């Protein structure tokens, strides 16, 4: 990441406002998610199993992931600045409702429905952030801007998780304590919406008057718009392969994250509070890997293609798990968590930039909403699959071995496909 280029980006007033909106919201995501994790997975009164973990992820990810493409059509129709203002406000109201349920000890259907709505609204928000970025930075600065904004946002989410953990120590792990943490999160969501109001209303698009007539017509029909967006991706093979790569990685990462949760809860310790401490440590180490990826990815992709870097990262994931995973000891697993943090963020930064460079603005909302859907649905599918065979303590040599081999094969397959596109482009250049 070049300091001079970053200084140019940060001089942009509108970029700073968009960036501040992202940071506050993602900080709050961390607080909210720790409150949920503590309540659902690390409560002393509850025992965590692979099936329970998978069910929780499925309830909170799969349903709104299936609605993700529909969100994209509206992101291409509504003013994105308004989405950034109103999504946090709606999330705050839903978090208050969830806090009320927790205060009375509820963790049933209404609780998960509330969580579903909070996280589902976030799909609009995150997709709007991604599609808005090209409107506040120049094209040649997109890689660095993505690396800085997305990665620092992720790191701030880890910081938010730390804040949530500290609030848990202050307020307690019971009904009332968790409800108070959630109320703090609601206040922070309101702050994110207030900051977004500082952005000019029409700055972030979409500018439908600049789109082709068939694009404007497509927005009148959601399904027609989705088919139109799919055709747009089909004509850009580098974008299609990038979506395939991130979906593949998220499935593998989902299996490993479920293993991590179970290892921290039932293998490294059997104490619920100590298990949360260990899981927080793993997340913190992984967050350091995210930061490392943000530092090294921009200079690397100035020397090699983003496609080659993705392939190397996927292969690196296989190597890291082979080296650090097999002992199933806490220090080695933490080292693997760092390495997978590098892989996760490095792949995401490259995929984000490939899509931003190859997808027309009139279609970005739909494409990024599909991206969000794949990002979450593949993770939830991995959790559901792993739950059918993972033991309650997370220790499974066959599962880890299968993930290692699959990562390696995926790296080879992606590299082969992108090389073929470079040699025989199909209406789209590889960036």
N, C-alpha and C positions, 0 to 999 in steps of 0.2 A: 504494500500500500504506500504510494508515494505521498510524502508529507505536503509537497507543493500542490499536487492535484487535490488533496483533501482540503487544503486551505481555500482553494478556489471554490470547491463545492460548499464549504461551510459559510462562505461569504454570501451565498444566496439566502436572502431573507425567507423566501417561501420554503426552501428546503429545510431551514431551521425550524420553521413552524410545523411542517409535516413530520419532521424528525422528533420534535418534542411530543407531538400527539402520539406517535408510535411508542416512545419510551414510557410515557405515563401509563398507556394502556397495557403494555407488555409487563411493566412492573406489577401492575394490578393482577394480570394473569397469574404471575408467580404466587402472589398472596392467596388468590382464590384457589389455585390448584393445590397448594400445601394444606389449606383448610380442608379441602375435599379428601386429599390423600390421608390426612390424619384421621378424619372421621370415618372413612370407608375401609381403609387398609390397615391403619396402625392404631386402632382403638384397642385398649387393653381388654375390652369386653368381646372383641370379635376376632375370630381366627381366619386368616387369609389362605385361600386355596387357589390353584390355577384356574379352576372353573369360575370362582367368584371374581377374580381379576378379569378374566375374559368377558364375563357378563357385564361388568362395570364399563369396560372399554367399549363393548358392543352397544350398550345403551346410550353412551355419551358420544359415540363417533359415527356409527353406521347410519342411523336414520337421517341425520342432517347432512351427512356426506352424500347420500342418495339425492338430496335436494340441491346439492352444490351447483350443478349446471344451471338450474333455474335462477339461482342467485346471480350468476354471471350475466344473464340476459338483462336483469334489472340494473346491474352495475353499468352496463353499456347504455342504459336508458336514463337512469337517475343521475343527478349531479353528484359526483363522487365526494365533493366537499360536504354535502348534506348527509351522506352515509357516514362520514367520519364524525359528524356532529351528533347524529341521532342514535347510531348504534351503541356508543357507550352509555347514553342515557337510558336506553331500553335495557341494556345489560344491568345497569345499576338497579333498576326497578325489579328485575327478575332475581338479582342477588339478594335483595331485601326479602323477597318472598321465600327464597331458599333458606335464608337465615331464620325466618319465622318457623319454618318446618323443623330445622335443626334444634331450635330452642325447645321444641316439644318432643325431641327425641325421634323424629321421623326419618327413616331411610328407605321408604317404600316407593311406590310408583310415582306419587306426586313429587317426591324429592328428586328422583332421577329425571322426571319430566322438566322440572325447573332447571336442573343442571343442563339438560339437553338444549333448552332454549337459550341459556346463557352462552353456551359454547357454539350453538348454531348461529346466533347473531354475529358471533366473532368471525364467521366465514365471510360475511359481507364486509366487515371491517378490514380484515387482512387482505382480501382480494382487492378492495378499494385502495389500500396503501400501495400494493404492488403495481396496480395499473396507473396510479397517480405519479409515481416516481419519475417516469420519462417527461412529465410536464414541468418538473422543477430542476432538472439537471440536463446538461447537454449529453448527446448520444455517446460521445467519446469518453464521458465520465461515468457511464452506467455501471461498469464493472466495479470501480472503486466505490461509487455511491451505494451499490448493493452490498458490497462487503462491509462497509462501515455501518449502514443503517440496519441491515438485517441482522448482522452479527452482534452489534452492540445492543440491538433490541432483544436478541436472545439472551445475551449476558445479563441485561437488566432484568429479564424474566427470572433468571437464576438468583439475582439479587433480591427480587421480589419474593422468591421462595424462601430466602434467608430471612427476610422481614417477616414473612408469615410464620416461620419457625420461631423467631423471637417473640412474636405476638402470642404464639401458642404457649411459650414458657411463662409469659406474663398473665394471660387470661385463663390458662388451663386447657386441658384436652377434652373436657366434658361438653355437655350440650351448650351451656351458656357461653363458655369460652370460645367454642367454634362459631357460634352465632355472632359474637362480638368481632371476631376476625373478619367474618363475611360482611358485616356492616362497615368496617374500615375499607374493605375492597369496594363496596358500593360507592363510598365517598370519593375514592380515587378514580373510579370510572367516570363519575360526574366531572371531575377535573379534566380528564382527557377530552371529553366533549366540549368543555369550555375553551380549551386551548385550540381545538379545531376551528372554532368560530373566527379565529384571527386570519384564516386563509380566505382569499377572495372567492366568492361563490362559484364563478365559472372557470376558475383557473385550471382545475384538475380534469376537466372534460366530463363526459364525452362531448365532442363537438360534432353533433350529428349532421350539421350542415356541410361538414367536410367529407362525410362518408358517401359512398355510392348509394344510388336510390334503392337498390335491392337490399342494402344493409338496413336502411331506415324501415323498409317494408317488413323485413324479417323480425324486427323488434316488436312488431304488432302481434306476433305469434311466438310463444315461447319455444314450442317444439320445433317450428320451422327455423327459429333462430339457432337452436342447438345443432340442428342438421347443417345449417349454413356454417356454423363455427367448426364442426367436424370436417367439412370439406376444406375449410381454410387450413386446418392443421394437416390434413392429408396432402395438401400441396406443398407442405414445408416439412420434409422428412427429418431434418435436423431437430425441429421442435417435437415431432412425434417421438423420435428416439430419446430425446431428453426427458419427456414425460414417462416413457417406459423405464428409463434408468432410475428416476427418482421413485417410481412405484416399486420397482424391484428392491431398491435399497430399503425403503420403508417397511416392506414385508420382513426382510431379514432383521432389520433393527427392532421391529415389533417383537419378534421372538426373543431377541436378546434382552430387551427391556423387561418383558414379563419374567424372564429368568432372573434378572437383577432384583426385581421387586421381591420375588419369592426367596432368593438367596438372603437378602437383607432381613426379611421378616422371619424366616424359619430355619436358615442354615448358619449364617454368621452369628446369629444370636436367636434366642427364643423370647426375649423380652420386647414388648411392643414399642416402648419408647426408645430403647436402644436400637431397634430395627429402623425406626424413622431417622435416627441420627445417622446410621450407616447409609441409608438410602439417600439422605441429603448430601452426605459426603460424595457418593457416587455421582449424583447430579452436579455437584460443584466441580468435581474433577472433569466430568464431561463438558461442563461449561468452559473450563480452561482450554479444552480441545477445540471448542467452537471459536474461541478467541484466536488460538493459534492458526486455525484455518483462515480466518479473516486477514491475518497478517501475511500469510504465505501465498494465498490464492491469487491475488492481483499480480504480483511479480511473476508468478509461475505462468499464468495464462498470457502474459506478454511475451513469453519465450516459446511456449507450446500452445496448442489449441485447447480450448475448453473441453472438447471431446476426449482428447488424450488424457487430460488431467482427471476427468471423471473415471476413465478406465483404470488409471493408476490408483485412484482412491479406492475403488471397489476391490481391486487386487490387494491393496494395503489392508482393507478390512479383514480379508481372509488371513493374511499374515499375522495381523495383530491378535486375532482370536486364537490362532494356532499357538502363538508364543505365550499369551497371557491367560487364555481361558481355561485350558485343560486342568490346571491344578485345582480350580474352584476354591482358591484361597482369597481372602479379602484384599491383600495388597496387590496381587497379580490381577485380580478382576478390576481393581481401580485403574491400573495401568491400561488395561483393555478399554475401559470406559473413556479414558482420555483419547486413545487412538480412534475409537468410533465417533467421538465428538468431532475430531478433525475430519473424518470421512463424511459424516452427516452434513456438516456445514459447508465443506468444500464442494460436495455434490450439489447442494441446494443453491449455493451462490452461482455456480456455473449454469444450472438449469434455469434459474430466475433470469439471468442475463441472456441466455439463448432465446428464451421466450420473448423477452422484451425487445430483442433485436430483430426477431423474425416475424412476430405477429403484428398485424396492422392495429392501430389504436382502436378502431371501431369494433374489433373483435377481442381485445385484450381481456375485458371483463369476463366474457364467456370462457375463454381459454384458461384464465387464472382460477376461475371457479371450478372448472373441471380438474385443474391441477390440485386445488384444495381437496376436492372430493377423492381423488386418487391418493393423495398424501395421507388422508385419514382412514379411508376405507381399507387400504392395503394393510395399514397398521392394525386395525381392528380385526381384519381377517386373519392376520398372523396370530393375534392373541387368541382368537377362537380356535384356530388349528392347534396351537401349542397346548391349549388347555386339555386337549383330548389325550395327551400322553405325558405331559410334564408332571413329575412328582411334586408334592407340596413344598419341598425344600428347594426346588429348582435345579437340583443336580442331575444332569442327564448328558452323559458323554456322547451317545448317539445323536442327540439333537444338536449339540455344539459341533460335532463333526460334520453333520449334514449342512449346517449353516456355513461352515468354512469352505466346503467343497462348492456349494452353490454360489457363494460370493466370487470365488475364483472363476467358475464357469461364466458367471454374469459379466465379469470384467472382460473376458475373452470375447464373448458374444457381442457386447456393446462396441468394443474396439473394431471388431470385424465389420459390423454393420456401418459404423460411421466412416471407416476407410472406404468401403464400397460406395458410399454416397459421395465422398470427395472425388473419387475417380470417375463416377458416373452420376453427376447431379441430375435430379429429377425436378427441374423447375425451381430449384432453391439452392443457394450456395451455403456451404457449411461455414459458420462463423467461428 
